[in-house]
Amino acid sequence: MATKTQPKSNRRKFLTGATAAAGAATVGFPMVSFARTTTLKMQGAWGEKSPFAHMARQYIQRVEEMSGGSLKIEYLVANAVVGTKQIADAVSQRAVDAGHGVTAYWYAKNPTASLFGTGPVYGCNANQIVAWIHYGGGKELYQELFEQMGLDIVGFFCMPMPCQPLGWFKKHITNSADMKGLKYRTVGLAANVMEKMGLGVAQLPGGEIVPNFQTGRIEAFEFNNPTADRQFGAQNVSKHYHLSSYHQAAEFFEISFNGAMFRKLAKEHQAILEYAAEAANTANYGWAMDQYSADLQRLIHEDGVNVYRTDTSIMKDMLTAWDQVLEELVEADAFFAKTLESQKAWCERVAFYDILNAPDYKLAYDHYFPGKLPF
């Protein structure tokens, strides 16, 4: 049977209708708004070569690529505009648009800040405390803290840090008595904890640690991890490195933005700044696992450093010191008590699940790499 030929007029009507339908579909499709290019200035708390500066740039890279280049961040190193302890004020006052640091650097303004990265250990690690911020009420308490302080800041958190080592000493420390009276560098609420353990504390930025150790102003110190510690030369002034501690066992980065500026940004830019922190969480942590583990091996095999796991008796004494510090702060500050209770309740439930469920990883490691661990 022959195929019937459609009249030209009908064909023309069909094409016109199809074009119109396609146009209607285009109009109906949800459009992404392409905002004009916006450039923000962010000051970090880190020197140019710090591994943390690299992690800040990982965040910035994700922001810029996710925005298609319409949102850019100019990264400024520590002290470029203000001192590290002034970053929170600088962001609120918009001396800079944003900051990349840790709350321990401004906790002196309000001790509750330390609960967002340098708080006590109720059994949860840094990953689980970041989860508390997102799902356990921490985000709301963080914003309430700024409101109480009169700071206009919007902040996000990323990079759950591995437990920070007890640090570097002039000899192998086997118990708390060996530490008493030492002049020790740390920051945040860890300073209060170490004072309760009988140490004298100096809160120094990373760049001042080695010079002060050499002159005797401090006799022991901690900073953060094998990569950062090795980078500023800890191995050149001490050969006794103690891993594991409760003084800062659950820290993470705070990425802060001036609130008024943030609220004026296009909605997609606001979302990118927030969700890029979640993306950087994975990027930062993966890079850290590679670098920290490699640098620990370099400290041992290239630099002749003796590496120890901090004795359990010291860890128990540290928990007792935490109890004393927290008791005083809870009595003195109702908002601190409220925030601490929220975090503690979260840890009671989450750590119960995690500890009960987690296999013995040390048992597996010893099975496949017998004799490698020094304990």
C-alpha positions as CSV (number, residue, x, y, z in Angstrom):
1,M,0.0,0.0,0.0
2,A,1.3,3.4,-0.9
3,T,2.1,5.8,1.9
4,K,-0.2,8.9,1.9
5,T,1.8,12.1,1.5
6,Q,1.0,14.8,4.1
7,P,0.1,18.1,2.5
8,K,2.8,20.7,2.8
9,S,0.5,23.1,4.7
10,N,-0.2,20.5,7.4
11,R,3.6,19.7,7.6
12,R,4.3,23.4,8.1
13,K,1.7,23.6,10.8
14,F,3.2,20.6,12.6
15,L,6.7,22.0,12.5
16,T,5.5,25.4,13.8
17,G,3.6,23.6,16.6
18,A,6.6,21.4,17.5
19,T,8.9,24.5,17.7
20,A,6.4,26.3,20.0
21,A,6.1,23.2,22.2
22,A,9.9,22.9,22.4
23,G,10.0,26.6,23.4
24,A,7.4,26.1,26.0
25,A,9.3,23.2,27.4
26,T,12.4,25.3,27.6
27,V,10.6,28.0,29.4
28,G,9.1,25.5,31.9
29,F,12.4,23.8,32.6
30,P,13.9,25.0,36.0
31,M,16.7,27.4,35.1
32,V,19.9,27.9,37.0
33,S,20.7,31.6,37.6
34,F,24.3,32.5,36.6
35,A,25.2,35.2,39.1
36,R,27.9,37.8,38.3
37,T,31.4,36.9,39.4
38,T,31.9,37.5,43.1
39,T,35.3,37.5,44.7
40,L,35.7,37.0,48.5
41,K,38.8,37.5,50.6
42,M,39.5,34.7,53.1
43,Q,42.3,34.9,55.7
44,G,43.5,31.6,57.1
45,A,45.2,30.9,60.4
46,W,48.1,29.2,58.6
47,G,51.4,30.0,57.0
48,E,51.9,29.7,53.3
49,K,53.5,26.2,53.5
50,S,51.3,24.8,56.2
51,P,49.4,21.6,55.3
52,F,46.3,23.4,56.5
53,A,46.8,26.1,53.9
54,H,46.7,23.4,51.3
55,M,43.5,22.1,52.8
56,A,42.0,25.6,52.7
57,R,42.9,25.8,49.0
58,Q,41.2,22.4,48.5
59,Y,38.0,24.0,49.7
60,I,38.5,27.1,47.5
61,Q,39.1,24.9,44.5
62,R,35.8,23.2,45.0
63,V,33.9,26.4,45.5
64,E,35.3,27.9,42.3
65,E,34.8,24.8,40.2
66,M,31.3,24.1,41.5
67,S,30.3,27.7,40.7
68,G,31.8,27.6,37.2
69,G,34.1,30.4,38.1
70,S,31.3,32.8,39.2
71,L,32.4,32.6,42.8
72,K,36.1,33.1,43.6
73,I,38.0,33.2,46.9
74,E,41.3,35.0,47.3
75,Y,43.2,33.2,50.1
76,L,45.4,35.2,52.5
77,V,47.9,33.6,54.8
78,A,48.1,34.1,58.6
79,N,48.5,37.7,59.7
80,A,48.0,39.1,56.3
81,V,45.2,41.4,57.6
82,V,44.8,40.5,61.3
83,G,46.4,38.2,63.9
84,T,45.1,34.7,64.1
85,K,43.2,35.4,67.3
86,Q,41.4,38.3,65.7
87,I,40.0,36.4,62.7
88,A,36.5,36.0,64.2
89,D,36.2,39.7,64.9
90,A,37.7,40.6,61.5
91,V,35.1,38.4,59.7
92,S,32.2,39.8,61.7
93,Q,33.4,43.4,61.0
94,R,34.2,42.5,57.4
95,A,37.8,43.4,57.5
96,V,37.9,40.2,55.6
97,D,35.0,38.3,54.0
98,A,35.8,34.9,55.4
99,G,38.2,33.0,57.7
100,H,39.7,29.5,57.7
101,G,40.8,28.4,61.2
102,V,39.7,26.6,64.4
103,T,37.6,27.9,67.2
104,A,40.4,27.2,69.7
105,Y,42.1,30.4,68.4
106,W,39.3,32.6,69.6
107,Y,37.8,30.6,72.5
108,A,39.2,33.2,75.0
109,K,36.2,35.4,73.9
110,N,33.9,32.7,75.1
111,P,34.9,29.2,76.4
112,T,31.8,27.6,74.7
113,A,33.7,28.1,71.4
114,S,36.1,25.4,72.4
115,L,33.2,22.8,72.4
116,F,33.2,23.2,68.6
117,G,36.6,21.4,68.1
118,T,38.6,21.2,71.3
119,G,36.1,19.9,73.8
120,P,36.1,16.9,76.1
121,V,36.1,13.3,75.0
122,Y,32.9,11.4,75.8
123,G,33.7,8.5,73.5
124,C,33.1,10.2,70.1
125,N,35.8,11.1,67.6
126,A,36.0,14.2,65.4
127,N,33.8,12.7,62.6
128,Q,31.1,12.0,65.1
129,I,31.3,15.5,66.6
130,V,31.0,17.0,63.1
131,A,27.9,14.8,62.8
132,W,26.6,16.3,66.0
133,I,26.9,19.8,64.5
134,H,24.9,18.7,61.4
135,Y,22.3,16.4,63.0
136,G,22.5,16.8,66.8
137,G,21.7,20.5,67.3
138,G,25.3,21.8,67.2
139,K,24.7,24.1,64.2
140,E,21.9,25.9,66.0
141,L,24.0,26.2,69.2
142,Y,26.9,27.6,67.2
143,Q,24.8,30.3,65.7
144,E,23.3,31.1,69.1
145,L,26.8,31.5,70.4
146,F,27.5,34.2,67.8
147,E,24.3,35.9,68.6
148,Q,25.2,36.0,72.3
149,M,28.6,37.5,71.4
150,G,27.2,40.0,69.0
151,L,29.1,38.6,66.1
152,D,27.6,38.5,62.6
153,I,29.1,35.2,61.3
154,V,27.8,32.2,59.3
155,G,30.1,29.2,59.6
156,F,30.6,25.7,58.4
157,F,32.9,22.9,59.6
158,C,35.0,20.3,57.8
159,M,38.0,18.1,58.1
160,P,37.5,15.9,61.2
161,M,41.1,15.8,62.5
162,P,42.8,12.7,63.8
163,C,43.5,12.8,67.5
164,Q,46.3,15.3,68.1
165,P,49.4,13.8,69.7
166,L,50.3,14.6,73.3
167,G,53.5,16.0,71.7
168,W,57.2,16.5,72.0
169,F,59.3,16.2,75.2
170,K,62.9,16.1,76.1
171,K,62.6,12.5,77.3
172,H,60.1,9.6,77.2
173,I,57.2,10.5,79.4
174,T,55.8,7.4,81.1
175,N,53.4,8.9,83.7
176,S,51.8,12.2,84.7
177,A,54.4,12.9,87.4
178,D,57.0,13.2,84.6
179,M,55.0,16.1,83.2
180,K,54.4,18.1,86.3
181,G,55.9,21.5,86.3
182,L,56.9,21.5,82.6
183,K,56.2,24.6,80.5
184,Y,54.0,23.2,77.8
185,R,52.5,24.7,74.6
186,T,48.9,24.1,73.7
187,V,45.7,26.1,72.9
188,G,42.0,26.1,73.7
189,L,40.4,24.3,76.7
190,A,43.4,22.0,76.5
191,A,45.3,24.8,78.2
192,N,43.0,24.5,81.2
193,V,43.3,20.7,81.2
194,M,47.1,20.8,81.2
195,E,47.1,23.3,84.0
196,K,45.0,21.0,86.1
197,M,47.6,18.3,85.5
198,G,50.2,20.6,86.9
199,L,51.8,22.0,83.8
200,G,52.6,25.6,83.0
201,V,50.9,26.5,79.7
202,A,51.9,28.9,77.0
203,Q,49.4,29.4,74.2
204,L,51.7,30.1,71.2
205,P,51.0,30.0,67.4
206,G,52.8,27.3,65.4
207,G,55.6,29.5,64.1
208,E,56.7,30.4,67.6
209,I,57.0,26.9,69.0
210,V,60.5,25.9,68.0
211,P,62.2,29.2,68.9
212,N,60.6,29.2,72.3
213,F,61.6,25.6,72.9
214,Q,65.2,26.4,72.0
215,T,65.3,29.4,74.4
216,G,63.6,27.4,77.2
217,R,60.4,29.4,77.5
218,I,58.7,26.1,76.9
219,E,59.9,22.6,77.7
220,A,57.4,20.5,75.8
221,F,54.8,21.2,73.1
222,E,52.1,19.8,70.9
223,F,50.8,21.2,67.6
224,N,48.7,18.9,65.5
225,N,50.0,16.1,63.3
226,P,53.2,14.5,62.0
227,T,53.2,16.5,58.8
228,A,52.7,19.9,60.3
229,D,55.1,19.1,63.2
230,R,57.8,17.9,60.9
231,Q,57.4,20.9,58.7
232,F,58.2,23.4,61.3
233,G,61.2,21.3,62.6
234,A,59.9,19.6,65.8
235,Q,62.2,16.7,65.0
236,N,65.3,19.0,65.1
237,V,64.7,20.0,68.7
238,S,63.2,16.8,70.2
239,K,63.5,13.1,69.5
240,H,60.6,12.0,71.8
241,Y,57.2,12.1,70.2
242,H,54.1,10.9,72.1
243,L,51.0,10.0,70.0
244,S,47.4,9.8,71.4
245,S,45.9,12.1,73.9
246,Y,42.6,13.5,75.2
247,H,43.6,17.1,75.2
248,Q,42.4,17.7,71.6
249,A,41.0,14.5,70.3
250,A,38.1,15.8,68.1
251,E,39.1,19.1,66.3
252,F,38.1,20.3,62.8
253,F,38.2,23.4,60.7
254,E,35.9,26.4,61.1
255,I,35.1,28.1,57.7
256,S,33.5,31.4,58.6
257,F,31.8,34.1,56.5
258,N,30.6,37.6,57.3
259,G,26.9,37.2,57.9
260,A,25.6,40.3,56.1
261,M,27.8,39.5,53.1
262,F,26.7,35.9,53.0
263,R,23.0,36.7,53.1
264,K,23.4,39.0,50.1
265,L,24.9,36.3,47.9
266,A,23.0,34.5,45.3
267,K,21.2,31.4,46.7
268,E,23.3,29.1,44.6
269,H,26.5,30.7,45.9
270,Q,25.3,30.3,49.5
271,A,24.7,26.6,48.8
272,I,28.1,26.2,47.1
273,L,29.9,27.7,50.1
274,E,28.1,25.4,52.4
275,Y,28.3,22.1,50.4
276,A,31.9,22.7,49.3
277,A,32.7,22.3,53.0
278,E,31.2,18.9,52.9
279,A,33.2,18.1,49.7
280,A,36.4,19.4,51.3
281,N,35.7,17.2,54.3
282,T,36.5,14.2,52.2
283,A,39.3,15.8,50.2
284,N,41.1,17.2,53.4
285,Y,40.8,13.9,55.3
286,G,42.0,11.7,52.4
287,W,45.0,13.9,51.8
288,A,45.8,14.0,55.5
289,M,45.8,10.2,55.8
290,D,48.3,10.0,52.9
291,Q,50.6,12.8,54.2
292,Y,50.4,12.2,58.0
293,S,51.1,8.5,57.7
294,A,54.0,9.1,55.3
295,D,55.6,11.8,57.5
296,L,55.3,9.7,60.6
297,Q,57.4,7.1,58.8
298,R,59.9,9.8,57.8
299,L,60.1,11.0,61.4
300,I,61.0,7.5,62.5
301,H,63.3,6.3,59.7
302,E,64.9,9.5,58.4
303,D,64.9,11.8,61.5
304,G,65.6,9.2,64.2
305,V,62.5,10.2,66.3
306,N,61.4,7.8,69.0
307,V,57.6,7.4,68.7
308,Y,55.5,6.3,71.7
309,R,51.9,5.7,72.4
310,T,50.9,7.9,75.4
311,D,50.6,5.7,78.5
312,T,47.1,4.8,79.7
313,S,47.7,6.2,83.1
314,I,48.3,9.7,81.6
315,M,45.1,9.4,79.6
316,K,43.1,8.5,82.7
317,D,44.6,11.5,84.6
318,M,43.7,13.7,81.6
319,L,40.0,12.6,81.9
320,T,40.1,13.5,85.6
321,A,41.5,16.9,84.7
322,W,38.7,17.4,82.1
323,D,36.1,16.6,84.8
324,Q,37.5,19.4,87.0
325,V,37.7,22.0,84.1
326,L,34.1,21.2,83.0
327,E,32.7,21.4,86.4
328,E,34.0,24.9,86.8
329,L,32.8,26.0,83.4
330,V,29.3,24.5,83.8
331,E,28.8,26.3,87.1
332,A,30.0,29.6,85.6
333,D,28.2,29.6,82.2
334,A,24.6,28.4,81.6
335,F,25.1,28.4,77.8
336,F,28.3,26.4,78.1
337,A,26.4,23.9,80.2
338,K,23.5,23.8,77.6
339,T,25.9,23.2,74.7
340,L,27.9,20.6,76.7
341,E,24.8,18.7,77.6
342,S,23.7,18.5,74.0
343,Q,27.1,17.2,72.9
344,K,27.2,14.7,75.8
345,A,23.8,13.3,75.0
346,W,24.8,12.8,71.4
347,C,28.0,11.0,72.4
348,E,26.2,8.7,74.8
349,R,24.0,7.4,72.0
350,V,26.4,7.6,69.0
351,A,29.6,6.3,70.7
352,F,27.6,3.4,72.2
353,Y,26.7,2.3,68.7
354,D,30.1,2.9,67.2
355,I,32.2,1.2,70.0
356,L,29.8,-1.8,70.2
357,N,29.8,-2.2,66.4
358,A,33.4,-1.4,65.5
359,P,35.8,-4.4,65.1
360,D,39.2,-4.5,66.8
361,Y,41.3,-2.9,64.1
362,K,44.5,-3.4,66.1
363,L,43.8,-7.2,66.2
364,A,43.6,-7.2,62.4
365,Y,46.7,-5.0,61.9
366,D,48.7,-7.3,64.2
367,H,47.5,-10.3,62.3
368,Y,48.8,-9.0,59.0
369,F,51.7,-6.9,60.2
370,P,53.0,-8.7,63.3
371,G,55.5,-6.8,65.5
372,K,55.1,-3.5,63.7
373,L,53.2,-1.7,66.4
374,P,55.3,-0.6,69.4
375,F,52.7,-1.7,72.0
